[in-house]
Amino acid sequence: MTILIVYYLEGQWFGEVVDWKRSGSGSYRELTRVVLPQSKAEIEKFAAENNYKIEWRAAGLREPTSA
């Protein structure tokens, strides 16, 4: 299962897919930015459809509220 790092910054959700690569005797991770839906429920659905495991990285992890 591939990891999807999800974080909330300046009013928007962003995502990065982690791909592990081999180099010589070691390995490193390569991050690729992906466009995400803008609600937590839709992000979870997107992750399930694409076989991603979500790592949430946001302060509070709360759904944005309208003023």
C-alpha positions in Angstrom: 0.0 0.0 0.0 1.3 3.4 -1.0 1.4 6.3 1.6 -0.5 9.5 1.0 0.7 12.4 3.2 -2.2 14.9 3.6 -1.8 18.3 5.2 -3.9 21.4 5.6 -2.2 24.7 4.9 -3.7 28.2 4.3 -7.2 27.0 3.8 -6.5 24.1 1.4 -5.7 20.4 1.6 -2.5 19.2 -0.1 -1.3 15.7 -0.7 2.0 14.0 -1.5 2.4 10.3 -2.6 5.5 8.5 -1.2 7.3 6.2 -3.5 10.3 4.2 -2.1 13.3 3.9 -4.5 16.4 1.8 -4.3 19.9 3.3 -4.7 22.9 1.2 -4.4 22.7 -0.6 -1.0 20.1 1.8 0.4 16.8 3.3 -0.3 15.2 6.8 -0.3 11.7 8.1 -0.7 10.5 10.3 -3.5 7.5 12.6 -3.0 5.0 13.5 -5.7 2.4 16.1 -5.2 -1.2 15.2 -6.0 -4.4 17.3 -6.3 -6.9 16.4 -3.6 -10.6 16.9 -3.1 -11.2 19.7 -0.6 -13.1 17.8 2.1 -11.9 15.2 4.6 -14.6 12.7 3.5 -13.7 13.0 -0.2 -10.0 12.7 0.6 -10.7 9.4 2.4 -12.7 8.2 -0.5 -10.0 9.2 -3.0 -7.4 7.3 -0.9 -9.5 4.2 -0.7 -10.1 4.2 -4.5 -6.4 4.5 -5.2 -5.2 2.1 -2.5 -3.4 4.8 -0.4 -2.8 4.7 3.3 -3.3 8.3 4.7 -0.9 10.0 7.0 -2.6 13.1 8.3 -0.3 16.0 8.9 -2.3 19.0 10.0 -2.8 21.0 13.2 -6.0 19.9 14.8 -7.1 17.9 11.7 -10.5 19.7 11.8 -12.7 20.3 8.7 -12.5 24.0 7.8 -15.5 26.0 8.8 -17.2 28.9 7.0 -17.3 32.3 8.7 
